[in-house]
Amino acid sequence: MADATTTPANPAPDEPRRASVTKRGGGAPASRGRTTIADGVVEKIAGLAARDVVGVHAMGSGLSRTFGAVRDRVPGGGGGKAVTRGVKAEVGEVQTALDLEIVIDYGVSIADVAGEVRENVIAAVERMTGLEVVEVNIAVSDVKLPDEEDEEPESRLQ
């Protein structure tokens, strides 16, 4: 039995012409491939977000800050490391965990500053990377007293 509906080889002028659509690939473009984010990227984001909080004087322990200050003075010494000083990230495929070491200004509430750092870091990392931040551990390694000078090693060059 023949099919009652037939499509003419040449459609009438009043019928729209349908272009043949060739679909390539499978799925949405965003799902075609994998994006990986390096630990250092998350560490930079977290380091900058933590430094934005009022009451955070510096990042890292006294020793790491001293070595960092020396490294920053040497040409080509890796000045970019200052951003990640005091930050360690473990990055998985969809989650990340962070450890931060901070120095607090004297007189501020450590609990309040730590809470604000945690909120700021989580918001920045999740917004920029799409990763879920499962934990942000904060270690307060020092308190900056008002009469203390910043730890800058004396230059041996004259």
KOLLUMKOL-909752 format. One record per atom (N, C-alpha, C): residue number from 1; x, y, z; atom name. Coordinates in pm, whole numbers. Layout:
% KOLLUMKOL-909752
<site semar="NUM" x="X" y="Y" z="Z" titi="CA"/>
...
This chain:
% KOLLUMKOL-909752
<site semar="1" x="84" y="-116" z="0" titi="N"/>
<site semar="1" x="0" y="0" z="0" titi="CA"/>
<site semar="1" x="89" y="123" z="0" titi="C"/>
<site semar="2" x="56" y="218" z="-82" titi="N"/>
<site semar="2" x="137" y="338" z="-97" titi="CA"/>
<site semar="2" x="101" y="438" z="10" titi="C"/>
<site semar="3" x="201" y="517" z="48" titi="N"/>
<site semar="3" x="182" y="623" z="148" titi="CA"/>
<site semar="3" x="102" y="736" z="86" titi="C"/>
<site semar="4" x="-1" y="783" z="156" titi="N"/>
<site semar="4" x="-89" y="886" z="104" titi="CA"/>
<site semar="4" x="-21" y="1022" z="100" titi="C"/>
<site semar="5" x="72" y="1049" z="190" titi="N"/>
<site semar="5" x="139" y="1178" z="190" titi="CA"/>
<site semar="5" x="272" y="1165" z="121" titi="C"/>
<site semar="6" x="289" y="1249" z="25" titi="N"/>
<site semar="6" x="416" y="1250" z="-47" titi="CA"/>
<site semar="6" x="471" y="1390" z="-44" titi="C"/>
<site semar="7" x="600" y="1399" z="-46" titi="N"/>
<site semar="7" x="666" y="1529" z="-48" titi="CA"/>
<site semar="7" x="712" y="1554" z="-189" titi="C"/>
<site semar="8" x="669" y="1666" z="-246" titi="N"/>
<site semar="8" x="712" y="1692" z="-384" titi="CA"/>
<site semar="8" x="862" y="1720" z="-390" titi="C"/>
<site semar="9" x="921" y="1682" z="-500" titi="N"/>
<site semar="9" x="1065" y="1704" z="-517" titi="CA"/>
<site semar="9" x="1097" y="1852" z="-519" titi="C"/>
<site semar="10" x="1011" y="1929" z="-580" titi="N"/>
<site semar="10" x="1029" y="2074" z="-582" titi="CA"/>
<site semar="10" x="909" y="2136" z="-510" titi="C"/>
<site semar="11" x="928" y="2194" z="-391" titi="N"/>
<site semar="11" x="815" y="2250" z="-318" titi="CA"/>
<site semar="11" x="757" y="2370" z="-390" titi="C"/>
<site semar="12" x="631" y="2394" z="-363" titi="N"/>
<site semar="12" x="563" y="2508" z="-425" titi="CA"/>
<site semar="12" x="628" y="2637" z="-376" titi="C"/>
<site semar="13" x="619" y="2746" z="-453" titi="N"/>
<site semar="13" x="683" y="2871" z="-416" titi="CA"/>
<site semar="13" x="635" y="2927" z="-282" titi="C"/>
<site semar="14" x="513" y="2897" z="-241" titi="N"/>
<site semar="14" x="464" y="2953" z="-115" titi="CA"/>
<site semar="14" x="507" y="2871" z="7" titi="C"/>
<site semar="15" x="565" y="2755" z="-12" titi="N"/>
<site semar="15" x="612" y="2674" z="99" titi="CA"/>
<site semar="15" x="757" y="2710" z="132" titi="C"/>
<site semar="16" x="787" y="2724" z="262" titi="N"/>
<site semar="16" x="926" y="2758" z="298" titi="CA"/>
<site semar="16" x="1020" y="2643" z="266" titi="C"/>
<site semar="17" x="1137" y="2678" z="224" titi="N"/>
<site semar="17" x="1237" y="2578" z="191" titi="CA"/>
<site semar="17" x="1313" y="2547" z="319" titi="C"/>
<site semar="18" x="1325" y="2422" z="352" titi="N"/>
<site semar="18" x="1395" y="2381" z="474" titi="CA"/>
<site semar="18" x="1537" y="2339" z="438" titi="C"/>
<site semar="19" x="1630" y="2405" z="504" titi="N"/>
<site semar="19" x="1771" y="2368" z="482" titi="CA"/>
<site semar="19" x="1799" y="2241" z="558" titi="C"/>
<site semar="20" x="1882" y="2161" z="502" titi="N"/>
<site semar="20" x="1916" y="2039" z="575" titi="CA"/>
<site semar="20" x="2016" y="2077" z="685" titi="C"/>
<site semar="21" x="1982" y="2037" z="806" titi="N"/>
<site semar="21" x="2064" y="2071" z="923" titi="CA"/>
<site semar="21" x="2145" y="1950" z="961" titi="C"/>
<site semar="22" x="2275" y="1969" z="965" titi="N"/>
<site semar="22" x="2362" y="1861" z="1008" titi="CA"/>
<site semar="22" x="2408" y="1893" z="1149" titi="C"/>
<site semar="23" x="2370" y="1809" z="1243" titi="N"/>
<site semar="23" x="2408" y="1830" z="1382" titi="CA"/>
<site semar="23" x="2543" y="1765" z="1405" titi="C"/>
<site semar="24" x="2636" y="1843" z="1457" titi="N"/>
<site semar="24" x="2770" y="1790" z="1480" titi="CA"/>
<site semar="24" x="2794" y="1776" z="1629" titi="C"/>
<site semar="25" x="2873" y="1679" z="1665" titi="N"/>
<site semar="25" x="2906" y="1659" z="1805" titi="CA"/>
<site semar="25" x="2783" y="1614" z="1882" titi="C"/>
<site semar="26" x="2800" y="1600" z="2010" titi="N"/>
<site semar="26" x="2688" y="1558" z="2092" titi="CA"/>
<site semar="26" x="2677" y="1646" z="2215" titi="C"/>
<site semar="27" x="2560" y="1699" z="2238" titi="N"/>
<site semar="27" x="2537" y="1776" z="2358" titi="CA"/>
<site semar="27" x="2579" y="1922" z="2344" titi="C"/>
<site semar="28" x="2562" y="1991" z="2453" titi="N"/>
<site semar="28" x="2594" y="2134" z="2456" titi="CA"/>
<site semar="28" x="2745" y="2156" z="2448" titi="C"/>
<site semar="29" x="2787" y="2268" z="2389" titi="N"/>
<site semar="29" x="2931" y="2295" z="2378" titi="CA"/>
<site semar="29" x="3003" y="2293" z="2512" titi="C"/>
<site semar="30" x="2937" y="2336" z="2618" titi="N"/>
<site semar="30" x="3001" y="2340" z="2750" titi="CA"/>
<site semar="30" x="3035" y="2201" z="2802" titi="C"/>
<site semar="31" x="2968" y="2100" z="2750" titi="N"/>
<site semar="31" x="2994" y="1963" z="2798" titi="CA"/>
<site semar="31" x="3092" y="1887" z="2711" titi="C"/>
<site semar="32" x="3150" y="1952" z="2614" titi="N"/>
<site semar="32" x="3243" y="1885" z="2523" titi="CA"/>
<site semar="32" x="3386" y="1911" z="2564" titi="C"/>
<site semar="33" x="3431" y="1845" z="2665" titi="N"/>
<site semar="33" x="3568" y="1860" z="2710" titi="CA"/>
<site semar="33" x="3574" y="1874" z="2860" titi="C"/>
<site semar="34" x="3694" y="1886" z="2910" titi="N"/>
<site semar="34" x="3715" y="1891" z="3054" titi="CA"/>
<site semar="34" x="3797" y="2014" z="3089" titi="C"/>
<site semar="35" x="3762" y="2079" z="3197" titi="N"/>
<site semar="35" x="3838" y="2194" z="3246" titi="CA"/>
<site semar="35" x="3904" y="2154" z="3377" titi="C"/>
<site semar="36" x="4034" y="2174" z="3385" titi="N"/>
<site semar="36" x="4105" y="2147" z="3510" titi="CA"/>
<site semar="36" x="4160" y="2279" z="3562" titi="C"/>
<site semar="37" x="4159" y="2291" z="3694" titi="N"/>
<site semar="37" x="4207" y="2414" z="3759" titi="CA"/>
<site semar="37" x="4323" y="2376" z="3850" titi="C"/>
<site semar="38" x="4436" y="2439" z="3830" titi="N"/>
<site semar="38" x="4556" y="2409" z="3907" titi="CA"/>
<site semar="38" x="4542" y="2459" z="4050" titi="C"/>
<site semar="39" x="4611" y="2392" z="4141" titi="N"/>
<site semar="39" x="4612" y="2432" z="4282" titi="CA"/>
<site semar="39" x="4654" y="2578" z="4296" titi="C"/>
<site semar="40" x="4754" y="2620" z="4220" titi="N"/>
<site semar="40" x="4806" y="2756" z="4228" titi="CA"/>
<site semar="40" x="4704" y="2862" z="4192" titi="C"/>
<site semar="41" x="4613" y="2830" z="4102" titi="N"/>
<site semar="41" x="4508" y="2925" z="4064" titi="CA"/>
<site semar="41" x="4415" y="2950" z="4183" titi="C"/>
<site semar="42" x="4373" y="2842" z="4247" titi="N"/>
<site semar="42" x="4284" y="2853" z="4364" titi="CA"/>
<site semar="42" x="4358" y="2923" z="4477" titi="C"/>
<site semar="43" x="4488" y="2895" z="4494" titi="N"/>
<site semar="43" x="4566" y="2960" z="4599" titi="CA"/>
<site semar="43" x="4574" y="3111" z="4578" titi="C"/>
<site semar="44" x="4592" y="3155" z="4454" titi="N"/>
<site semar="44" x="4597" y="3299" z="4426" titi="CA"/>
<site semar="44" x="4464" y="3365" z="4456" titi="C"/>
<site semar="45" x="4356" y="3304" z="4411" titi="N"/>
<site semar="45" x="4223" y="3361" z="4435" titi="CA"/>
<site semar="45" x="4199" y="3372" z="4586" titi="C"/>
<site semar="46" x="4229" y="3265" z="4659" titi="N"/>
<site semar="46" x="4206" y="3264" z="4804" titi="CA"/>
<site semar="46" x="4296" y="3365" z="4875" titi="C"/>
<site semar="47" x="4421" y="3376" z="4833" titi="N"/>
<site semar="47" x="4514" y="3469" z="4895" titi="CA"/>
<site semar="47" x="4469" y="3613" z="4878" titi="C"/>
<site semar="48" x="4424" y="3649" z="4759" titi="N"/>
<site semar="48" x="4376" y="3785" z="4735" titi="CA"/>
<site semar="48" x="4248" y="3812" z="4813" titi="C"/>
<site semar="49" x="4158" y="3714" z="4816" titi="N"/>
<site semar="49" x="4032" y="3732" z="4889" titi="CA"/>
<site semar="49" x="4056" y="3746" z="5039" titi="C"/>
<site semar="50" x="4150" y="3672" z="5094" titi="N"/>
<site semar="50" x="4180" y="3680" z="5237" titi="CA"/>
<site semar="50" x="4242" y="3815" z="5272" titi="C"/>
<site semar="51" x="4330" y="3865" z="5186" titi="N"/>
<site semar="51" x="4395" y="3994" z="5212" titi="CA"/>
<site semar="51" x="4297" y="4111" z="5207" titi="C"/>
<site semar="52" x="4183" y="4093" z="5141" titi="N"/>
<site semar="52" x="4083" y="4200" z="5131" titi="CA"/>
<site semar="52" x="4009" y="4225" z="5261" titi="C"/>
<site semar="53" x="4020" y="4133" z="5356" titi="N"/>
<site semar="53" x="3945" y="4144" z="5481" titi="CA"/>
<site semar="53" x="4018" y="4237" z="5578" titi="C"/>
<site semar="54" x="3944" y="4332" z="5633" titi="N"/>
<site semar="54" x="4001" y="4425" z="5731" titi="CA"/>
<site semar="54" x="4037" y="4346" z="5857" titi="C"/>
<site semar="55" x="4159" y="4367" z="5907" titi="N"/>
<site semar="55" x="4207" y="4295" z="6025" titi="CA"/>
<site semar="55" x="4313" y="4191" z="5991" titi="C"/>
<site semar="56" x="4323" y="4155" z="5862" titi="N"/>
<site semar="56" x="4429" y="4064" z="5819" titi="CA"/>
<site semar="56" x="4550" y="4150" z="5786" titi="C"/>
<site semar="57" x="4655" y="4132" z="5867" titi="N"/>
<site semar="57" x="4776" y="4213" z="5846" titi="CA"/>
<site semar="57" x="4865" y="4152" z="5737" titi="C"/>
<site semar="58" x="4881" y="4020" z="5741" titi="N"/>
<site semar="58" x="4967" y="3952" z="5645" titi="CA"/>
<site semar="58" x="4926" y="3807" z="5636" titi="C"/>
<site semar="59" x="4986" y="3738" z="5540" titi="N"/>
<site semar="59" x="4961" y="3595" z="5521" titi="CA"/>
<site semar="59" x="5091" y="3520" z="5541" titi="C"/>
<site semar="60" x="5082" y="3401" z="5601" titi="N"/>
<site semar="60" x="5199" y="3316" z="5621" titi="CA"/>
<site semar="60" x="5261" y="3337" z="5757" titi="C"/>
<site semar="61" x="5352" y="3247" z="5791" titi="N"/>
<site semar="61" x="5423" y="3257" z="5918" titi="CA"/>
<site semar="61" x="5532" y="3362" z="5907" titi="C"/>
<site semar="62" x="5590" y="3399" z="6020" titi="N"/>
<site semar="62" x="5698" y="3498" z="6019" titi="CA"/>
<site semar="62" x="5815" y="3455" z="5933" titi="C"/>
<site semar="63" x="5849" y="3326" z="5939" titi="N"/>
<site semar="63" x="5962" y="3275" z="5861" titi="CA"/>
<site semar="63" x="5933" y="3283" z="5712" titi="C"/>
<site semar="64" x="5813" y="3242" z="5670" titi="N"/>
<site semar="64" x="5783" y="3246" z="5527" titi="CA"/>
<site semar="64" x="5776" y="3389" z="5477" titi="C"/>
<site semar="65" x="5728" y="3483" z="5561" titi="N"/>
<site semar="65" x="5724" y="3623" z="5521" titi="CA"/>
<site semar="65" x="5864" y="3679" z="5507" titi="C"/>
<site semar="66" x="5955" y="3640" z="5596" titi="N"/>
<site semar="66" x="6093" y="3687" z="5589" titi="CA"/>
<site semar="66" x="6160" y="3638" z="5461" titi="C"/>
<site semar="67" x="6147" y="3508" z="5433" titi="N"/>
<site semar="67" x="6205" y="3453" z="5310" titi="CA"/>
<site semar="67" x="6141" y="3517" z="5187" titi="C"/>
<site semar="68" x="6010" y="3542" z="5195" titi="N"/>
<site semar="68" x="5941" y="3604" z="5083" titi="CA"/>
<site semar="68" x="5991" y="3745" z="5057" titi="C"/>
<site semar="69" x="6015" y="3820" z="5164" titi="N"/>
<site semar="69" x="6066" y="3956" z="5149" titi="CA"/>
<site semar="69" x="6204" y="3956" z="5084" titi="C"/>
<site semar="70" x="6288" y="3860" z="5121" titi="N"/>
<site semar="70" x="6420" y="3847" z="5059" titi="CA"/>
<site semar="70" x="6405" y="3811" z="4912" titi="C"/>
<site semar="71" x="6317" y="3714" z="4883" titi="N"/>
<site semar="71" x="6295" y="3669" z="4746" titi="CA"/>
<site semar="71" x="6242" y="3783" z="4660" titi="C"/>
<site semar="72" x="6154" y="3868" z="4717" titi="N"/>
<site semar="72" x="6096" y="3979" z="4641" titi="CA"/>
<site semar="72" x="6201" y="4082" z="4602" titi="C"/>
<site semar="73" x="6308" y="4095" z="4680" titi="N"/>
<site semar="73" x="6412" y="4194" z="4651" titi="CA"/>
<site semar="73" x="6510" y="4147" z="4544" titi="C"/>
<site semar="74" x="6514" y="4018" z="4520" titi="N"/>
<site semar="74" x="6606" y="3963" z="4420" titi="CA"/>
<site semar="74" x="6539" y="3969" z="4284" titi="C"/>
<site semar="75" x="6605" y="4029" z="4183" titi="N"/>
<site semar="75" x="6546" y="4034" z="4050" titi="CA"/>
<site semar="75" x="6518" y="3892" z="3999" titi="C"/>
<site semar="76" x="6396" y="3870" z="3953" titi="N"/>
<site semar="76" x="6358" y="3738" z="3904" titi="CA"/>
<site semar="76" x="6340" y="3638" z="4016" titi="C"/>
<site semar="77" x="6323" y="3686" z="4138" titi="N"/>
<site semar="77" x="6315" y="3597" z="4254" titi="CA"/>
<site semar="77" x="6178" y="3540" z="4278" titi="C"/>
<site semar="78" x="6084" y="3563" z="4189" titi="N"/>
<site semar="78" x="5952" y="3504" z="4207" titi="CA"/>
<site semar="78" x="5862" y="3587" z="4293" titi="C"/>
<site semar="79" x="5850" y="3715" z="4261" titi="N"/>
<site semar="79" x="5764" y="3804" z="4338" titi="CA"/>
<site semar="79" x="5618" y="3763" z="4337" titi="C"/>
<site semar="80" x="5576" y="3683" z="4237" titi="N"/>
<site semar="80" x="5438" y="3639" z="4230" titi="CA"/>
<site semar="80" x="5400" y="3543" z="4341" titi="C"/>
<site semar="81" x="5497" y="3486" z="4408" titi="N"/>
<site semar="81" x="5470" y="3393" z="4517" titi="CA"/>
<site semar="81" x="5409" y="3463" z="4637" titi="C"/>
<site semar="82" x="5424" y="3596" z="4648" titi="N"/>
<site semar="82" x="5371" y="3668" z="4762" titi="CA"/>
<site semar="82" x="5220" y="3654" z="4771" titi="C"/>
<site semar="83" x="5152" y="3642" z="4659" titi="N"/>
<site semar="83" x="5007" y="3630" z="4657" titi="CA"/>
<site semar="83" x="4963" y="3498" z="4722" titi="C"/>
<site semar="84" x="5038" y="3393" z="4702" titi="N"/>
<site semar="84" x="5000" y="3261" z="4753" titi="CA"/>
<site semar="84" x="5064" y="3229" z="4887" titi="C"/>
<site semar="85" x="5144" y="3320" z="4941" titi="N"/>
<site semar="85" x="5209" y="3296" z="5070" titi="CA"/>
<site semar="85" x="5103" y="3274" z="5177" titi="C"/>
<site semar="86" x="5116" y="3165" z="5252" titi="N"/>
<site semar="86" x="5022" y="3136" z="5359" titi="CA"/>
<site semar="86" x="4896" y="3065" z="5313" titi="C"/>
<site semar="87" x="4892" y="3021" z="5187" titi="N"/>
<site semar="87" x="4773" y="2953" z="5134" titi="CA"/>
<site semar="87" x="4814" y="2819" z="5074" titi="C"/>
<site semar="88" x="4740" y="2716" z="5109" titi="N"/>
<site semar="88" x="4761" y="2583" z="5050" titi="CA"/>
<site semar="88" x="4625" y="2530" z="5007" titi="C"/>
<site semar="89" x="4615" y="2486" z="4883" titi="N"/>
<site semar="89" x="4488" y="2435" z="4830" titi="CA"/>
<site semar="89" x="4505" y="2292" z="4782" titi="C"/>
<site semar="90" x="4401" y="2213" z="4803" titi="N"/>
<site semar="90" x="4390" y="2079" z="4744" titi="CA"/>
<site semar="90" x="4270" y="2086" z="4652" titi="C"/>
<site semar="91" x="4293" y="2065" z="4522" titi="N"/>
<site semar="91" x="4187" y="2080" z="4425" titi="CA"/>
<site semar="91" x="4155" y="1945" z="4364" titi="C"/>
<site semar="92" x="4026" y="1908" z="4369" titi="N"/>
<site semar="92" x="3977" y="1788" z="4303" titi="CA"/>
<site semar="92" x="3903" y="1826" z="4177" titi="C"/>
<site semar="93" x="3822" y="1734" z="4125" titi="N"/>
<site semar="93" x="3748" y="1762" z="4002" titi="CA"/>
<site semar="93" x="3634" y="1860" z="4025" titi="C"/>
<site semar="94" x="3566" y="1850" z="4140" titi="N"/>
<site semar="94" x="3451" y="1937" z="4166" titi="CA"/>
<site semar="94" x="3458" y="2008" z="4301" titi="C"/>
<site semar="95" x="3557" y="1975" z="4383" titi="N"/>
<site semar="95" x="3568" y="2032" z="4517" titi="CA"/>
<site semar="95" x="3710" y="2078" z="4545" titi="C"/>
<site semar="96" x="3722" y="2167" z="4643" titi="N"/>
<site semar="96" x="3854" y="2211" z="4688" titi="CA"/>
<site semar="96" x="3850" y="2235" z="4839" titi="C"/>
<site semar="97" x="3965" y="2219" z="4902" titi="N"/>
<site semar="97" x="3982" y="2247" z="5045" titi="CA"/>
<site semar="97" x="4103" y="2338" z="5058" titi="C"/>
<site semar="98" x="4095" y="2432" z="5152" titi="N"/>
<site semar="98" x="4200" y="2533" z="5166" titi="CA"/>
<site semar="98" x="4249" y="2542" z="5310" titi="C"/>
<site semar="99" x="4379" y="2566" z="5324" titi="N"/>
<site semar="99" x="4442" y="2596" z="5453" titi="CA"/>
<site semar="99" x="4506" y="2733" z="5440" titi="C"/>
<site semar="100" x="4473" y="2823" z="5532" titi="N"/>
<site semar="100" x="4529" y="2958" z="5530" titi="CA"/>
<site semar="100" x="4600" y="2985" z="5662" titi="C"/>
<site semar="101" x="4713" y="3052" z="5651" titi="N"/>
<site semar="101" x="4788" y="3095" z="5770" titi="CA"/>
<site semar="101" x="4794" y="3247" z="5765" titi="C"/>
<site semar="102" x="4738" y="3312" z="5869" titi="N"/>
<site semar="102" x="4726" y="3457" z="5865" titi="CA"/>
<site semar="102" x="4785" y="3522" z="5989" titi="C"/>
<site semar="103" x="4819" y="3650" z="5975" titi="N"/>
<site semar="103" x="4862" y="3735" z="6086" titi="CA"/>
<site semar="103" x="4753" y="3840" z="6101" titi="C"/>
<site semar="104" x="4705" y="3854" z="6225" titi="N"/>
<site semar="104" x="4593" y="3943" z="6255" titi="CA"/>
<site semar="104" x="4646" y="4073" z="6317" titi="C"/>
<site semar="105" x="4578" y="4185" z="6288" titi="N"/>
<site semar="105" x="4610" y="4311" z="6353" titi="CA"/>
<site semar="105" x="4564" y="4304" z="6499" titi="C"/>
<site semar="106" x="4642" y="4360" z="6588" titi="N"/>
<site semar="106" x="4608" y="4363" z="6729" titi="CA"/>
<site semar="106" x="4479" y="4444" z="6750" titi="C"/>
<site semar="107" x="4391" y="4393" z="6836" titi="N"/>
<site semar="107" x="4271" y="4465" z="6873" titi="CA"/>
<site semar="107" x="4145" y="4420" z="6801" titi="C"/>
<site semar="108" x="4159" y="4343" z="6695" titi="N"/>
<site semar="108" x="4041" y="4295" z="6624" titi="CA"/>
<site semar="108" x="3999" y="4159" z="6681" titi="C"/>
<site semar="109" x="3874" y="4124" z="6661" titi="N"/>
<site semar="109" x="3825" y="3994" z="6706" titi="CA"/>
<site semar="109" x="3874" y="3886" z="6610" titi="C"/>
<site semar="110" x="3953" y="3794" z="6662" titi="N"/>
<site semar="110" x="4007" y="3687" z="6578" titi="CA"/>
<site semar="110" x="3894" y="3605" z="6518" titi="C"/>
<site semar="111" x="3792" y="3572" z="6599" titi="N"/>
<site semar="111" x="3680" y="3491" z="6550" titi="CA"/>
<site semar="111" x="3606" y="3563" z="6437" titi="C"/>
<site semar="112" x="3584" y="3694" z="6453" titi="N"/>
<site semar="112" x="3514" y="3771" z="6349" titi="CA"/>
<site semar="112" x="3595" y="3779" z="6220" titi="C"/>
<site semar="113" x="3725" y="3807" z="6233" titi="N"/>
<site semar="113" x="3810" y="3817" z="6115" titi="CA"/>
<site semar="113" x="3819" y="3682" z="6045" titi="C"/>
<site semar="114" x="3837" y="3575" z="6122" titi="N"/>
<site semar="114" x="3844" y="3441" z="6062" titi="CA"/>
<site semar="114" x="3714" y="3408" z="5989" titi="C"/>
<site semar="115" x="3600" y="3444" z="6047" titi="N"/>
<site semar="115" x="3472" y="3420" z="5981" titi="CA"/>
<site semar="115" x="3459" y="3498" z="5851" titi="C"/>
<site semar="116" x="3501" y="3625" z="5853" titi="N"/>
<site semar="116" x="3495" y="3707" z="5732" titi="CA"/>
<site semar="116" x="3590" y="3656" z="5625" titi="C"/>
<site semar="117" x="3710" y="3613" z="5667" titi="N"/>
<site semar="117" x="3806" y="3556" z="5571" titi="CA"/>
<site semar="117" x="3744" y="3433" z="5506" titi="C"/>
<site semar="118" x="3687" y="3346" z="5589" titi="N"/>
<site semar="118" x="3626" y="3222" z="5539" titi="CA"/>
<site semar="118" x="3517" y="3255" z="5436" titi="C"/>
<site semar="119" x="3427" y="3348" z="5471" titi="N"/>
<site semar="119" x="3318" y="3385" z="5380" titi="CA"/>
<site semar="119" x="3372" y="3444" z="5250" titi="C"/>
<site semar="120" x="3468" y="3535" z="5259" titi="N"/>
<site semar="120" x="3523" y="3601" z="5141" titi="CA"/>
<site semar="120" x="3594" y="3502" z="5050" titi="C"/>
<site semar="121" x="3672" y="3413" z="5109" titi="N"/>
<site semar="121" x="3746" y="3314" z="5030" titi="CA"/>
<site semar="121" x="3650" y="3218" z="4961" titi="C"/>
<site semar="122" x="3552" y="3168" z="5035" titi="N"/>
<site semar="122" x="3456" y="3074" z="4975" titi="CA"/>
<site semar="122" x="3382" y="3140" z="4859" titi="C"/>
<site semar="123" x="3333" y="3261" z="4880" titi="N"/>
<site semar="123" x="3258" y="3331" z="4775" titi="CA"/>
<site semar="123" x="3345" y="3352" z="4651" titi="C"/>
<site semar="124" x="3468" y="3398" z="4669" titi="N"/>
<site semar="124" x="3555" y="3426" z="4554" titi="CA"/>
<site semar="124" x="3592" y="3299" z="4479" titi="C"/>
<site semar="125" x="3633" y="3195" z="4551" titi="N"/>
<site semar="125" x="3675" y="3071" z="4485" titi="CA"/>
<site semar="125" x="3558" y="3005" z="4413" titi="C"/>
<site semar="126" x="3443" y="2997" z="4479" titi="N"/>
<site semar="126" x="3328" y="2932" z="4415" titi="CA"/>
<site semar="126" x="3279" y="3011" z="4295" titi="C"/>
<site semar="127" x="3278" y="3144" z="4304" titi="N"/>
<site semar="127" x="3232" y="3227" z="4193" titi="CA"/>
<site semar="127" x="3325" y="3216" z="4073" titi="C"/>
<site semar="128" x="3456" y="3219" z="4098" titi="N"/>
<site semar="128" x="3551" y="3221" z="3987" titi="CA"/>
<site semar="128" x="3581" y="3084" z="3927" titi="C"/>
<site semar="129" x="3574" y="2979" z="4009" titi="N"/>
<site semar="129" x="3613" y="2847" z="3959" titi="CA"/>
<site semar="129" x="3497" y="2751" z="3939" titi="C"/>
<site semar="130" x="3386" y="2774" z="4008" titi="N"/>
<site semar="130" x="3276" y="2679" z="4001" titi="CA"/>
<site semar="130" x="3297" y="2557" z="4090" titi="C"/>
<site semar="131" x="3410" y="2552" z="4160" titi="N"/>
<site semar="131" x="3437" y="2442" z="4252" titi="CA"/>
<site semar="131" x="3362" y="2464" z="4382" titi="C"/>
<site semar="132" x="3324" y="2355" z="4447" titi="N"/>
<site semar="132" x="3263" y="2364" z="4579" titi="CA"/>
<site semar="132" x="3375" y="2367" z="4682" titi="C"/>
<site semar="133" x="3376" y="2468" z="4766" titi="N"/>
<site semar="133" x="3475" y="2478" z="4873" titi="CA"/>
<site semar="133" x="3420" y="2401" z="4992" titi="C"/>
<site semar="134" x="3484" y="2289" z="5026" titi="N"/>
<site semar="134" x="3433" y="2204" z="5134" titi="CA"/>
<site semar="134" x="3484" y="2248" z="5270" titi="C"/>
<site semar="135" x="3601" y="2311" z="5275" titi="N"/>
<site semar="135" x="3650" y="2363" z="5403" titi="CA"/>
<site semar="135" x="3757" y="2468" z="5382" titi="C"/>
<site semar="136" x="3761" y="2563" z="5475" titi="N"/>
<site semar="136" x="3866" y="2663" z="5479" titi="CA"/>
<site semar="136" x="3918" y="2663" z="5622" titi="C"/>
<site semar="137" x="4035" y="2604" z="5642" titi="N"/>
<site semar="137" x="4098" y="2599" z="5775" titi="CA"/>
<site semar="137" x="4188" y="2721" z="5789" titi="C"/>
<site semar="138" x="4174" y="2792" z="5901" titi="N"/>
<site semar="138" x="4252" y="2914" z="5922" titi="CA"/>
<site semar="138" x="4337" y="2898" z="6047" titi="C"/>
<site semar="139" x="4466" y="2920" z="6031" titi="N"/>
<site semar="139" x="4559" y="2918" z="6144" titi="CA"/>
<site semar="139" x="4610" y="3061" z="6163" titi="C"/>
<site semar="140" x="4588" y="3116" z="6281" titi="N"/>
<site semar="140" x="4640" y="3249" z="6312" titi="CA"/>
<site semar="140" x="4778" y="3228" z="6373" titi="C"/>
<site semar="141" x="4880" y="3269" z="6299" titi="N"/>
<site semar="141" x="5018" y="3241" z="6341" titi="CA"/>
<site semar="141" x="5081" y="3355" z="6421" titi="C"/>
<site semar="142" x="5020" y="3475" z="6416" titi="N"/>
<site semar="142" x="5080" y="3588" z="6487" titi="CA"/>
<site semar="142" x="4978" y="3701" z="6497" titi="C"/>
<site semar="143" x="5008" y="3795" z="6586" titi="N"/>
<site semar="143" x="4930" y="3917" z="6601" titi="CA"/>
<site semar="143" x="5026" y="4033" z="6581" titi="C"/>
<site semar="144" x="4990" y="4124" z="6492" titi="N"/>
<site semar="144" x="5073" y="4242" z="6464" titi="CA"/>
<site semar="144" x="5039" y="4348" z="6567" titi="C"/>
<site semar="145" x="5136" y="4380" z="6653" titi="N"/>
<site semar="145" x="5118" y="4483" z="6755" titi="CA"/>
<site semar="145" x="5137" y="4621" z="6693" titi="C"/>
<site semar="146" x="5070" y="4723" z="6746" titi="N"/>
<site semar="146" x="5079" y="4857" z="6686" titi="CA"/>
<site semar="146" x="5221" y="4913" z="6681" titi="C"/>
<site semar="147" x="5304" y="4883" z="6782" titi="N"/>
<site semar="147" x="5439" y="4939" z="6785" titi="CA"/>
<site semar="147" x="5543" y="4848" z="6718" titi="C"/>
<site semar="148" x="5501" y="4735" z="6666" titi="N"/>
<site semar="148" x="5594" y="4645" z="6597" titi="CA"/>
<site semar="148" x="5618" y="4693" z="6456" titi="C"/>
<site semar="149" x="5741" y="4681" z="6412" titi="N"/>
<site semar="149" x="5772" y="4711" z="6273" titi="CA"/>
<site semar="149" x="5745" y="4587" z="6191" titi="C"/>
<site semar="150" x="5711" y="4608" z="6064" titi="N"/>
<site semar="150" x="5693" y="4493" z="5975" titi="CA"/>
<site semar="150" x="5825" y="4422" z="5959" titi="C"/>
<site semar="151" x="5816" y="4291" z="5946" titi="N"/>
<site semar="151" x="5938" y="4211" z="5932" titi="CA"/>
<site semar="151" x="5995" y="4228" z="5793" titi="C"/>
<site semar="152" x="6093" y="4308" z="5782" titi="N"/>
<site semar="152" x="6167" y="4328" z="5658" titi="CA"/>
<site semar="152" x="6313" y="4304" z="5690" titi="C"/>
<site semar="153" x="6374" y="4206" z="5629" titi="N"/>
<site semar="153" x="6515" y="4183" z="5658" titi="CA"/>
<site semar="153" x="6600" y="4300" z="5610" titi="C"/>
<site semar="154" x="6701" y="4330" z="5687" titi="N"/>
<site semar="154" x="6789" y="4439" z="5648" titi="CA"/>
<site semar="154" x="6869" y="4397" z="5526" titi="C"/>
<site semar="155" x="6884" y="4490" z="5437" titi="N"/>
<site semar="155" x="6959" y="4463" z="5316" titi="CA"/>
<site semar="155" x="7108" y="4458" z="5349" titi="C"/>
<site semar="156" x="7176" y="4359" z="5296" titi="N"/>
<site semar="156" x="7320" y="4350" z="5318" titi="CA"/>
<site semar="156" x="7396" y="4434" z="5217" titi="C"/>
<site semar="157" x="7325" y="4485" z="5117" titi="N"/>
<site semar="157" x="7389" y="4567" z="5016" titi="CA"/>
<site semar="157" x="7391" y="4712" z="5060" titi="C"/>
<site semar="158" x="7501" y="4780" z="5030" titi="N"/>
<site semar="158" x="7512" y="4922" z="5065" titi="CA"/>
<site semar="158" x="7542" y="5003" z="4944" titi="C"/>
